[in-house]
């Protein structure tokens, strides 16, 4: 017993005599942790000086230095509380080994010395089995290890190799045999690859395999194309996994969160280089309390080893090798693109001859990649025919051949002969078409013979990526690493179809990270992490707004929006032809400061982990106002192009020039705590218990230039009187502004949601051995509330919108007048605002699973059920819409006539997801590895995911703000991007030809050099179609709420027979839908996402070979072929939205503007050593 106590408390042999062992441990640990906190505080002092002026905090710090009895958790809590420091995710970067050690009779063995050696670095971790025979080697760097166990009187036990992965604990139960310690029992069975200690389901893909898969021909570091092949995952606006939305999925690189401050998921390929990635770690369901999200994607970068390694690579894709796009007609030139990536990767020990030998201690990794990508893109557009430009629509027909009437807005009757009189045509429209819109050059019935294929833009990217990492083993108990990553991306875009630029963007992404791991004893470890993510962007537009405004003859746009050197373009939206959006100057940066501290404590059968995480979000934006926005939707004539020819916009909008008030600077804080206990109830049964608490402190704009809305009074609420003093002079005087104190609002216009406690529970049971596991888990996960919710527009900037209509046979205004006569900004009903419910809560997710996994040799089979339910999702009712009625709409019917739209962010939506997954994965063995999964899933919601924290009617948000306002439950339907069935397979296989292979073992070296050693990789992805909703725009107002868009009436099925479908053709029957009449007091009866579009499939192949040059020098060749069969699939998931508008019968039900789906070929050459 004495020896056991000495081993347990040997950390404190230098402590003062006379104290108890437990007191010595406590004091020693407190002193060490105090030092770490004080060091962290100095970092905080430099980073956040304004936060350290709190006198009470200073007193606590003085007590921290002098009072030796100050409790750690109290002082940590006080430190975070008084500093207001916030947090983000505390994902564990390291992995571990655990198991139970017994003798031949099954009795547990205590005091067994376990030695775990990193085979590439030579570093050693030693632990001792405790009184119940359990050993735990935690905080192991992801790598390959050798395992050894020894105890006097028993033979030494050894096993290798063992692959340790991030955030995953391998179970290795061993039985020791009686004998001399000089004897060794070596085990070479297939290593365990199952996670048997957790209810969490994970997948891991080695980085060396990812760079050899046929993905991302035109975007080498496209994370979405890789992650989108996971079981249960879909890639829409963001990646969604197993019912968790894009904003509910955590991304990290080496444990550092990879999320922007305005909500939404990853910073995508800008934050990583594939050559630097050691492995991809996916937590697919029921992440433990360390993660705020149910699903988590972790990219782990390489680190150096005791051997020098490196590679030079060249990755190229040229459109000359591609098949012609299916949507480009015969005789037209293929789109041109050329992508070249040249890179260098080096790693090894830091070695300076005669000065420093870093083997077993100091390592480095460096990657540099250069990218040149000039692109000339072709696309299919709609442009007016010569007859249409003259107002002649006598041959304007729907797909069934019926004439589409063009109405005279003054009489409501069709124009005689379907021709607009020449004298009524607006001259500016004719000049605009003559200069910028070429005549059609392709004939197709889908486009009334007014389609045009053009080299739409020239796009040139010249990017750089640099990745540097240093690892240092100070001792066997203390290790740290530092990583710096930078991505430069200057680009220019030159449009040829419209008024041209060039438009230029120059931005860079920087990432800094420092992680320190300290082992205080065999049962106590600490991990501290600090990181910064920063994006800086400068955007410049070469086109002059005045040029276009003069050409159109538009009058009334405030000169401040386009005078002097201000450049940019107004937006013209013309239903029925291709329009374009606004462009303007802008500068922005985003910066995220992250702090983490995780403490792991091992006690008998318990593995306890505590963590606190903090984050500061900063967002800076300065964008010049845009010179006008004009929408021609067809509400007056039945066709948007005809409205434009008459100079009749449905709406005109202009921006307030906020730039004079300075940039929009937002700051927010996030705090998170967690505790996790993995309790090994028996050698075969582990229970997981966790509790997490997250809070988003109310964000602010540092100048107090942000506002809320009080539904009780209709007033705008601002934080202070200083904010009222800075209101722009053109802001309508009919709107009252009050301070937060006057409105009884909280100081920052939002109450803090302190009640975000999230319990987690799970079970992992091995009914037979370490190769079979049944796991089940349940957890609650809180959503984030980012900086994006702040309304920093009106009344210091923002947008003023005017709605046009016919009164007594006369429009309120008509081009060349841009806005109604006499309006200076005080017209009622023209200001739209966004506002936040001051009592808004963080949405939360409940997720549960039941999983059976079995390892057979190097393969693992999985059968799994997953359920995910989101509650209190954000939704956005328009508080200023009147109730549906048969009374024609007027501004006087609005609840708040002084406004136009009031989009109010609050809680209330929900979603439910059920899925079953059946699949198998095989680790690389005998040259073969694969992952293959089939998923059946169904997701229903009334708050549709539109990316980030935003929800809307569809992913494109086309139906606008009317949707969530009335009878929200009626619009419950399928989540758009979740297919009912999906099968994905990725594989890599060495072909059995060549020396040391099954065939060709006697080949001579020359033949083997050419024909031997080849390998194939591939990806198969087959899925049923997305769910879509037809709609109409610029038409009637059936509910009389002032909204001329919405769902149509459905009078038949609407789907064309599958045998009649052609790639890119129509899959919807326009005769099955009818635009409802105005003023009938209801919306159209068509539901939401009730039509499943045709499915799609893809088959991609990679052919590769390594040519030996010397013993450690090889040249690798890879040919990547995407869509190897050149399959012209329907692929309606993308580019479809324009084909869902019933107002445009020419394209309704078809995929428009898409040129994807053709076979693409890329090549990689890599010299490795």
N, C-alpha and C positions, 0 to 999 in steps of 0.2 A: 504493500500500500504506500509505503514511504517513497519508493522509486517511482511509483505512478504519480504521486503528488509532485515530486520533483520535476518529472517530465511535463506535467500540466502547467506548473507555475515557473518554469525555468526562466521565463522572460524577466523575472524580477529579482534575480539573485543579487543585484547591486543595490537594492532598496535598503532603507534603514532597518536595522535589526530591531526586533521586538514587535513589529506590526504583523498582523495576520496576513497569510497569503492572499486572501481575497481583497483586503484593503490595499495591499501592495499593487495588485493587478489594477484595481480601480484607479489608484492615484497615477500609476504609470501611464495608463491609457488616457486618462483625462489630460495629463500634461502633454502627451503627444498630440492629442486632438486639439487642445488649446493652441498649440503652435501652428497646426495646419489651418485652424480657423483664423488666427491672426495673420498668417500669410495670405490667406484668401481675402481677408479684410483689406490688406494693402492693395490688392488688385481692385477690389471694389472702390477703394478710396480714389484710385487713379481714374477708374472708369466712370464713377458716379459721384463726383465730389459734392454735388448739391444734396445728396442723400445722406451724407455723413456729418451734417451740421447739427443733428439732433443731440441736444445736451444729455438727454436721458440715455441715449445710446452710448455717448462718450463715458458716462458714469459706469455703464455696464462693462465697457471695455477696460476701464481702470480696475474694476472688480475682477474681471477676467484675468488680468495680469497678476493680481495680488492675492485673491481669495482662492485658495487651493481646494475648497469644498464646493465650488460652484458647479452644479450638475450640468453635464454635457447637453442633454436634450433640452433643458430649460434655456441654456444660453444660446443654443442653435435656434430654437424657436423665437427667442427674443431678438436675436440678430436679424433673422429674416423678417419678423414682424415690424421692427422699428425702421428697417431699411426699406421696406416695401419691395424687396427683391423678389421677382417672379421666376417661374420655372418652365421647363418643357420636359421632354421625355427622358426617363432614366433607364433607357435600355441597356442591358448588360452586353458589353462587347466581348467578354471572355466566355470560355466554356469550362467544363469540369469533368472529373471522374469521381465516381462513388461506388460503393459496394460493401458487401459483408464478407468477412474473412472467417472461415471455419476450419476445423481439423477434419480428419477422416471420419469422425463419429458425428459430425454436425454441430459440435460445440463451438461457440464463438471464441475467437482469439483476440485478446487485447494486447496492446503494446507492439504490434507488428509494424516494423518500419517499412514504409512504402516510398519508393523512389521513382519519380516520373521525370524522364529525360526528354527534352526537345531534341529530336534527331537532327534538325537542320541548324540549330543555334548552339547546342551543347549546354544550354542552361538546365538546371536541375531544381525540382521542387520535391521536398521531403515532407511527409505527413506520417502520423502514427494512428493506428486503429484505436478507437476508444473502448470503454468498458463493455459495450455491447457488440464489439467486433466491427463497427462501421468505420470506414475511412472516407474522407472527402478531400480531394485535391481540387480546390476552387481557383478561379481567376487564372486559368491557363490560356495562354495565347493560342488562338486557333492554328493548329499545325498538326504534324504527325509526331507521335511520342512512343517511347519505350517504357514499359511498366515492369517494375521489379518489386517484390515483397520478400522480406526475410525476418526470421525470428529464431533465436537459439533453440536447437533441438528439432528444427524442421528444415526440409530442403528449401532452397531458394526458389521462388516462383518468378518466371519471366514471360512476358508476352509483348509482341510487337508485330507489325506496326498498329498503333491505335490512332484513328483520326479524331481529333477533338475539334468541334465546331462551336461557333459563337452561340451564346445563349442556349446551350444545349448540354445536358449532363448525361454522360454515358454511364450505364450500370455495368459493373464488372464484378460479379461474385466469384470468389476463388476458394478453392479447398486445398489446404497445404498438407503435404505428406511428411510424416515423421522421418527424420534422417539428418545427415550432417549438413550444416549450412553451406559447405563447399560444393554440395551436389545441387544441381539446378534442374528444375522441371520447366521446360520451354513449351509453350502452347502456340500452335500456328494455325488454329481453326480460323474460319472466317470471322473477322472482328465484329463485335456488336455494332449495329448501326441504328438500332431503335432507341428512341427516347422513352424510357420506361419509368421516369420519375415525375412526370407532369401530365396534366390533362390537356396541355397545349399541343396542337398539331403543327409540325414544321416541315419544310422542305429545304434542301440545300443543293445548290448547283455550283460546281467549281468554276472559277473564273477562266481557267485554262480551257474548259469545255465551251463556255459561252463565246469566246472569241473564235471558236472553230465551228459554230453553228451558222447556218445560212439565214442570218437576220440582218436587218438594217443595211441594205445595200446602199441607199442614198443618205443614211444618217448613222454613222458608225456607232455612236454612243446613245442610241435611242432606247431609253429604259422601258418605255411603254411597250415596244414591240417584243421585248423579252419577258417582262412581267405578265403581259397579256396572255401568255401561254400557260399560266398556272391553273391548277384546278380551281374552279369556282370564280375565276377572275374574268373581268371584262374591261376593255379599254375604251372609254368614251371621252368626255371632257377630261376626266381623270381616271386613274385605275381604281376599280371597285372590286373587292374580294369578298366573296361569301356574304353578300348582303350588306356589308359595310360600305358606306358611300365614300367618294373620293376624299372628302375632308375627314373621314373617320379612319383613314389608313395612315399610319406613321411611317415616315421614311427617315433613314439615318445612314450616315457614312462613318464607320468606326465609332458608332454610338452617338455621333453629333447629329441632332435633328436637321432635316433637310426640307424645311417648310418655310414658305413666305409669310410675312406678317399680316397680309390681308386675307388670310384664309385660303384654303385649298391645299393641295398636296405638294408634290415634290417640285424642286427646282430643276427637275429633269436632267438632261444630259449635260447641263452646264456645270454640274458639280462633281463630275467623275470622268475618269478615262478608263475604258475597259481594260487596257493593258495593266493598269494598276490594281485591278480587283482580284483578290485571292479567292473569294467565294461570295455567293449570293445566299443570304439566309432569309427565308420567308416564314413568318409566323402567320399561319393561315386562319386560325380560329382560336378564340379564348386565350389570348395573351394574359400572362399573370399580372400582378399588381405593379410590376416595374414599368409597364407600358400604359399610357392613358387610352390607347386605342385597341380595339379587338384584333386588328390585323397589323402586321408590322413587316416592313421590308428593310433589311439591313445589308449594306454593302461593306465588305471588309477588305481593306487594302493590304497589299503585300508588304512584308517587311523583309529586311535582309537576313542572310544566313552566314555561316562560316565560309561558304564558297561564293566566289564571284559568279554572278549570272547576268545575262543581258540579252538584248535582242535589238535588231534594226528591222523595221518593217515598212512596207509600202502597201497601202490599201487603195484600190482604185475602182471607180465605176464610171463608165462612159456610155452614153445613150446609144452610141453606134452599135453596141452589142445587144441592145434590147429589141424586143419585138415591137412593132408599131402599136401605139395605144388603140384599144378597140373603139374608142369614141371618135377618133380622128378619121375622117373619110379617106378613101383611096385617092392618091394623087397629091395629098398634102404632106408637107415635111414633118418628120417626127420632131417632138420637142427635143431641144438640145440641153444636155447637162453633162458636167464632168466634175467628179468629186475625187480629189486626191488627198490622202492622208499619209504623211511621212512621220515616223516616230522612232524614238530611242528609249529603251528601258534598261536601267542598270540597277543592280542590287548586290549587296555583300557586306563584309565587315569594313568598318572604318580603319584603314591601314595606312600609316605614314611611315615609310621605311626609316628605321633607326630612331623614330620619335614615338610612335604609338602603334600598338597592335590591339585592335578592337575585337579580335575573335573571342567568342563566348561572352562579349560584353556590349560592344557598340556596333550598330548596324545601320545601314542606310538603304533607301530606295528612291530612285529618281526616274521620272518619266516625262518626256517632252514630245508633244505631237503638234504638227503643223497641218492645216487644212486649207486647200484652195478649192473653191466650188463655184465656178461661173455657171450660171443656168439661164437658159432661154426657154421659158415655159409656154407651151401651147395649151389652149383651152377652148371650149365651145361656148359661144355667147349668142345672145339674141340681139339683133340690131334691126332697125326699121328698114323695110323694103323701100324702093324708090316710090312706089305708089303710096305707101303709108306716110312718107314724108310730105306728100301733097295733100294729106287728109283723106286719101282714097282707101276705104276699108271694104270695098265691094267684094273682095275675095278673102276676107278674114273669116275663117271657119274653124269650128271645133273639130276634134279628131273624127267625129262621125260624119263630117261633111256639112253640118248645118251652119248657116250664116250666123255670125255673132253680131247682134245689132249694136251700133254706136248711137247713143242717145244724145239729143240736144239738151243740155242742162237747163236751158231757159224755158223749154216747153215740156220736157220729159218724154218726148216722142223721138223715134229714130230719125236720123238725118235722111233726107231723100237719097236713095241709091246707096246709103251707108257711106256718104261722102261729106266731109266737113267743107263748107264753102271756103274758097281760098282767102276771101277777105277777112275771115274770122281766125285764120291761123296766126299764131304769135310769131313775129319775125325772129325774135331771139332764139326760139326753138329751132327754126330752120338753119340759122347760122351755126348753132351748136352742133347739129347733126352733120352739117357739111364739113366741119373742121375735125370733129373727133370720132364720128361713127362711120366706118366704111360700110359700103353696101354689102349685103349677104354674099357669101361665096360658096355656100353649100346648100343643097336642096334636100329637105327632109320634111315629111308630113307632120312630124311632131312639132315643128317650129313654124308652120305656115310659110315655109320657104324663106324664113328670115333668120337663118342661123349663120354664124360666122366663126370660122376657126382662125385663130390668130396667134402669133407669137406675143402673148399678152404682156410679158414683162421680161426684163433682163434683171437677174439677181446675182450678186457677186458677194461671196463670203470669203474672208481670209482670217481664219481663227487660229488661235494658239491655246494649247493646254499644257500646263506644267504642274507636276505633282512631286513633292519632296517630303520624305519621311525619315526621321531618325528614331531609333530604338536604343535605349540604354538600360543595361542591367547593372544597377549600382551594387546590388548584392543579390543573394538568393531570396531576400525578403523585400527588396525595393526595386521596382522597375518603372520606367516611364517612357512615353514616346511623344514626339512632336510631329505634326503634319501641317504642311502649307500647300494649298492648291490655288491655282489661278487660271481663269479662262478669259481670254480676250476675244472679242467678236465684232470687229468693225465690218459693216456691210453696207451695200448700196442697192437700191431698187429703182429701176427705170421703166416706167410704164409706156407702152406704145399704143395701147388701145384708147387711152384717155389722155387728157392734158398731163404732160410728163413732168418729171422731177429734175434730177434724180432725188429720191428720198434716201437719207443717210441715217444710219444708227451706229453708235459707237458705245459699246458698253463692256463692262468686265465684271467678273464674279470672283470674289476672294473668299477663301475659307482657311481659318486658323484653328488648330486644335492642340491641346496639351492634356495628356492623361497620365496620372500617377497612381500606381498600385503598390500598397504597402501591406506586408504580412507582419502583424504584431505578435503572432504566436500561432500555434497549430490550429487554433479555433477562432481566430479573429483576423479579418482582413478589411482594408479600406481602399476605396477607389475614388479619386477626385478627378473631375474632368471640367475643362473650361474650353469654350469655343466661340468663334465669331463667324457669322455668315454675312457677306456684304455684296450687294449688287448696285452698280452705278451705271446709269444709262443716260446718254445724250442723243436726242432725236432731232433731226433737221429735215425740213421739207424744201425742195428746190423750186416748186411751182409757186407762182404768184397768184393770190386770190383775185387781185384786181383784174388780171387778164381775163379770167373766166367770167367774172361779174360783168365786165364791160361787154364781153361777147354776148352774153345772155341779155344784156340790157337791164338787169335787175337793179332796182333803185331802192334805197331805204336801209341798206345794211350799214350799221354804224361804222364810220370811217376808222374808228379806233381798232376795229377788228381786222383791217387789212392794209392800213396805211404804212408809210415808211418802208422798213425792211421786213415787216411781218409777212411771212409766207404761209401758205396752207391752201386748202381747197374746201369750199363748201360742199355739203353732201346733197346729191340729187338721187332720190329714190323714185324710180319710175316703174310701176308694175307692168310687166309684159316685156320689158327689155332689160338688158344688163345695166345697172347703175353703178355708182361708186360711193364710197364713204368719205368721211372727213379725214383730213390730215393736218397736223399742226406741229409747231415746235414744242419741245418739252425737255425737261431735265428731271431726273428722279434718282433717289437711292433708297435702298432698304438695308437695314442693319439689324441683326439679331445677336444678342449677347446671351450665352448659355452657361449656366453653372450647375454642376452635379456633385453630389457626394453620396456614395453608397457604402454601407457598412454590412459586412457579412459575419455572422456569429454562429459557430457550430457548437451544438450542445447535445450530447447523447444522440437521440434519434431525430433531433430538430436541426434544420438548416434555416436560420433566421436571417432575413435581410431587411435593412431599413434604408430609406433614401429620402433625400430632399433635393429638389430640382428648382432652379429659378431661371427666368428668361425676361429680358427686356427687348421689346420690339420698337423699332424706330422706322418711320416711313416718311419720306420727304418727296414732295411733288411740286413742280412748277411747270404748268403747261399753259401755253398761250391760248386765248379763246379762239374758237373756230368760227370762220366767217359765214355762218348761216347754214341752215339745214331745211330742205324743201322736199315734201312728200307728195307725189302724184299717184294716187292709188286706184283711180277709176271710179270713185264714189259719185262723180258727176256725170260721166258718159258711159260707164260700164267697162272702161279699159284705161289703164293708167297712161299709156302713150297718147291716147286721144285727149285726156285731161291736160297733159303737158303741151300738146300742140295748141290748145286753147288758152294756155297760160293760167290754168286753174289748179293751184295746189290745194290739197286738203288741209295741210298744216305748213306753217313756216315757223322756224325757231332761230333764236340768236342767243349767244352766250353773253354773260356779264364778264368783263375783263378783271378777274380776281388778281391777275399778276401784279397790279399796282399795290396790293396789300401784302405782297410777299408770298413765299411758298406755303403750301399746306404741309405742316409738320405734325405728325401724329406719334404719340408715345403710349405704349401699353405694357402692362406687367402681368405675368402669369406665375402662379405658385403651385407646387405640387408636393405632397408627402405620400409615402407608402410604407407598408410593412408587409412582408411575405414570409410565410412559414411553410417549408416543405417537411412534413412529418412522416418519417419512415416507420409506420406502425408495425410492419413486419418486413422481412426480406423481400416479400412479394407484393406488398401493398404500401403505397405512398399516398398520403393526403396532402392536398395543397390548399392553404388558406391565405387569403390576402385582403387587404383593405387599402384603398387609395382615396386621397382627397385632393381635388383640384379646384382652383379658383382663378377666374379672370378678373383682376381688379379693373374698375371702369377706366377706359382709355380716355385720352383727351388730345385736343389740338393745342399746342403750347401757347398760342395766342388767344385761346378761348373762342376761336372762330368756328364753332360748330353748334348745331341747333337740334332741338327736339320739338315735339308737337303735343299740345294739350287738347285731346278730343272734347273735353268738357267746355272749353271756351273758344276753341279754334285759333288760339294764339300760338305763335312761334316762341319757343323757350330757349334762351341762351344762358351760358354760365354767369355772365357778369355784365355790368353796365358798359365796360370797355368794349365788349363785343357789339353792343347796340350802337356805340359811337362810330364804329367802322363800317356800318351798312352802306352799300353803294347808293348814290343818289337816285338811280333809276328804279330802285326797288319799290313796288306798289305801296302807296300810303294806306291802302285799305286793309293791309295786314298789320296786326298789332304784335309788337315784340315785347316780351317781358323777361325778367331775369328768373333764374332758377328759384331764388328765394321768394320772389313775388308769386310764382306758380306753385310753391310748395313741392318743387322737384328736388331731388338730391343735387349736390354741388356739381357733379359730373354727369348729370342728366340720366343716370342709371343706378339703380340699387345693386349692390354686390350680392351675387348668389353664393351664399356661404354653405349651402346644404348639398354640396356635390360629393357625398360619400359613396364610394363604389366598391362593394364587397366582391370578392372572387372566391370560388370554391371549386375544387376538382379532386379527382381520384384517378390513380393509375394502378392497375392491378395486373400482375403477371400470373395467370392461373397455372402455367406449366413451367416455364423457364424464361430466360432473358430474351427469347426470340418471339414471344407472344405477349401482347399487351392489349388490355381493354381499358380505354380511358373515357372519361366523361367529365364535363365541366360546365359551370355557369358563371357568368360575370356581368357586371354593369360597368359601362364605360361612358364617360362624360365627353360631350362634344366641346370643341373650342369656340370661343367668341372672340374674333380677331379685330384688328383695327378697321376692317372694311365697313363696319356698321356705322361709323361716324359720318354724319351729314355735314360736310364742310362746304357745300355749294351755297344755295340761297341762305341768307340774303347778302352774302359777300361775293358771290360769283354764281356760277351755275347757268341755268338755261331758262329762257322765257319762250313759251310756245303759244301760237295763235292758231285757232281752228276756224277754217273757212266754211261757209255755207251759203246757200241761195236764199235770199229774202226778197219776196215780191218780185221775183224774176231777175234779181240783180245779185251778183256775188258780193260778199263783204270786201274783197279785194281781188285783183287779177293782175298778173304780170303785165307791165314791168314793175309794178309796186310789189315790194317784198313783203310788206306787212300792211295791216289795215290803216286807212288814212287817219291822221291825227293821233296815233297811238305813240306814246313816249315810254311806255312801260307800266301804265297804270290801268290798263284794261282788266276788268274782273275776269277771273277764270283763266288767266294765262300763265300763272306761276305753278309749276309742279315741284313738289318737295318729297324727299325721303325722310322718314322718321323712325325712331326706335321706341318700342314700348319700354318705359322706365322700369317696369317690373319683369322684364324678360328673363327667362331662365335658360341655363345651358341645356340643350337637348341631351338625351342619354340613350344608350344602346344596351339592350339585353341580348346576350348571345349564349347559346348552349349547344352541346354536341355529344354524340355517342359514337365512339370509334372503336373498331377492331383492326389491329395490325398484326401481321405475322411475317417474320423474317425467314426466308428459305435461301440458304447460301448467301449470295450477295443481293438478293432481291427482297423487297418488302411489298406485300399486298395490303391494300387498305379498303375497308368498307366503312362508310361514314354517313351519319345524318347530322345536318347543321340547321339550326334555327336562329334567326336574327330579327329582333324587333326594335325599331327606333320610335321613341316617344318624345312628345313636345318638340317636334321638328319645327324649324323656322318656316313661316309662311308670310305672305305679303299681300294682305287685303288692301284694296283702294278705298279709303274711308270717304272719298268724295264722289262716289257714284250713287245716284238715286236708286231707289228700289225699282225693279222691273215693272213696267206699266204699259198700258195702251195709249197713254198720253204722250204725244211727241216730246222729245227731249228739248230742254232749254236749260241755260246756266242757272236759272232761278230754282230749278228742282234739286240742285246740288245741296248737300248738307252744309257745305262751306263755300258759298258762291265766290268768295274772294280768291279761291285757289282753282287750279285745274285738277291734277291728280295728286293724291296724298298716299304714297306707298308706305305702308306701316308695317315694320318688321316686328313680328310677335311670335308666340308659340301656338301650337295647336295641331300641326300635322303629324302623321305617323306612317310607318311602313312595316310590312311583315315579309319575311323571306324564309322559305323552306327549300332545302336542297338535299339530294343524296348523291354521294360520290363513290365511284367504284374505280379502283386503279391499282397500278403497280409501278414501282421504281426500282431500278437496278443500279447499284454503284459500279464504277468501272472495274471490271474483272474479266480477264482473258480478252481484253480489247473491246468489250461491249458494255455500253451503258444506255439506259433509256428511262424516260418518264412518260407514262401513258395514263390518262384519266378521262373517264366519262362522267359528266355532271348533268343531273336533271334538277332544274331550279324553277321556282315561281316566286315572283316578287310583286306585291300589290302595295299601292300607296295613294295618298291624296296630296302629297307634297313632293313634286318630281325633282329629282336631282339634276341640277344644271351646272354642276361643277363648283368646287369650293363650298362655301356655306350657302350659296344661292339655290333657291328652289323655284320652279316655275311649272308651266303646263307641260312643256317638253324640254328636252335638252337644249333646243335652240331658243326657247322662250318666245315662240312666235305669236301666241294668242294674247299676250299682253296682260295688263293689270286687272282686267275684269274677272279673270278665272277664279282666284281664290276668294273673292268677296262674297259671293252668294252660294249658299247650299254646298259647301265644300265637299261634303261626303258624297254628293251625287257624282262628283268628278273623280271618284276613286277608280283606279285602273291599273293595268300592268306598268311596271317600271320599264321605260322604253328600251334600255340597253341590256336587259337581262334575258338572254335567249332561253327557251325552254330546254333545249338539249345542246350540249357541246362536248365534242371529243377532241382532245389535244394530245399529241405525241411528239416528243423530241427524242432523238436517238443519235448515237454515234457508234460505229462498228468498224473495226479493222478488218479488211478483207483477208481471206485465208490464202493469199498468194504471195510467195516469196520464200527466201531462206528463213529457216526457223518457223515456217508456217506449214499448214496441213498440205497445201499444194505448192510445188516448186521448191521443196527443201534442197534439191540438188542443182538448182539453177546456178549458172556461173555468175560471177559478180556483176558483169556488164548487164545481163538480162535482169538480174535482181535490182540493179540500180534504176533501171527504166520501168520495169513492170511489177516489181514487188513492193510491198509495204504501203499500198494505197488504203485509204479509209473513206467511208461514206458517212455523212451526217444528214439529218433531215428533220423537218417539222411538218406535221400534218395537223391542220386545224379545220374542223368542220362544225358548223353551228346552224341552228335554225334562225329565222329572221328576227329582227328587232320589231318592236310594236310601235305603230305610228298612228297619227290622227289627222285626217283631212281637216282643213280649215278654209276660211275665206278671208280676204282682206279688202279694204276699200269698197265694201259693199253696203248692205243694208244695216239697220240698227233695230233688230227685232225686239229687243228688250227695252228700247227707248231709254238707254242709259248714256247715250253720247259716245258709244263705241261701235265703230263700223267694221268689226271683225269678230270672228268667233267660230264655233262649230256649225257645220251645215245640218240640214235635216237628212237623215239616211232613210231611203225608201226601198233599198234592196241590199243584197249582200255587199256589192262593191268590189269583190275580188274577181279578177279574170281567171279562167281555168289555167292551171299550171302548164298544160301542153301548148297554150297559146303564147307563153311568155318568151321574149327574146331579150338578150343582154342589153341593158340600157333602155328597153322598151317600157310600155305602160303595163303596170300590174293592177291598177285601179280602174274601175269602170266609171267614167264621169256621169253616166246617166243614172247611177245609183244614189247620187247626192244632189240636193237642191239647196240653193241659198234661200233661207227663210225671208219672208216679207218684213218690212219695217213695222214697228209699233204694234206687235202682236202680244207683247207682254211676257215673252219667254225667250230662251235661247234655243239654238238648234238642238235636235234630239240626239245627234251623234255623240257617242261616248268618247272617252279618252283612251288612247292607245289600245283600241279594240281590234285593230287589224294587224296581223302578223305579216310582215313583208317576206318575200322569198329568202330562203337561207343562202348560205355561201360556204365555200370550202377552198382551201389552198394547200398546195403541196410544194415545199421548198427543199432543195437538195444541195449539199455541199460535197465536193470531191477534193481530197487532199492527200498529200504525201510529204514525208520528211526525207530529204536526200542527205545522207551522211557525207561529211567532208573530212572531218577528223574525229577523234574519239569524243570530244565534247562540242564539236562545231557541226551544226546542221543547217540546211536550208529547207524551209517549209513552204509548200505551195498549197493554196486553197482557192478553189473556184466556187463561188456562191451563186446559185441559180434560184431566184424567187419565181414562183409559179412556173415550174419547169415544164408543165404541159401547156402553157399559154392558155389556160382555162378562162373563158370569158364568162365569169360568174355574174350573178345578178348584183350582189354586193350593194344592196340598197341602204346599208347602214350609214354610209357617208355620201354627201353630195345630194341627198334626197330632198332636203327641206323645201327647196323651190318647187319640187314636183308634188307637193301636198296642198298647194294653194288652188282651191277650186275657182278663184277669180281669174286664174290664168289657165284656161282650158287647153291652151296650146302645149303646155308642159305638164299638166296635171297627171299624177300617177306615174311619172317617169323619173329616172335618175338623170339629173341635169348637171352640166359643167364638170363632169368627171372624166378623166383620161387615165385612171388607174386600172390595175388589173392585168396589165401586159407582163410578159416575161421580162425579167431584169437580171443581168449578169454582172457580177463583180469579181475581182481578183485580189488576192493578198499574197505577197511574198514576204517571208520573215527569215532572217538570219539569226539563229539562237546559239548561245554558248553557255 
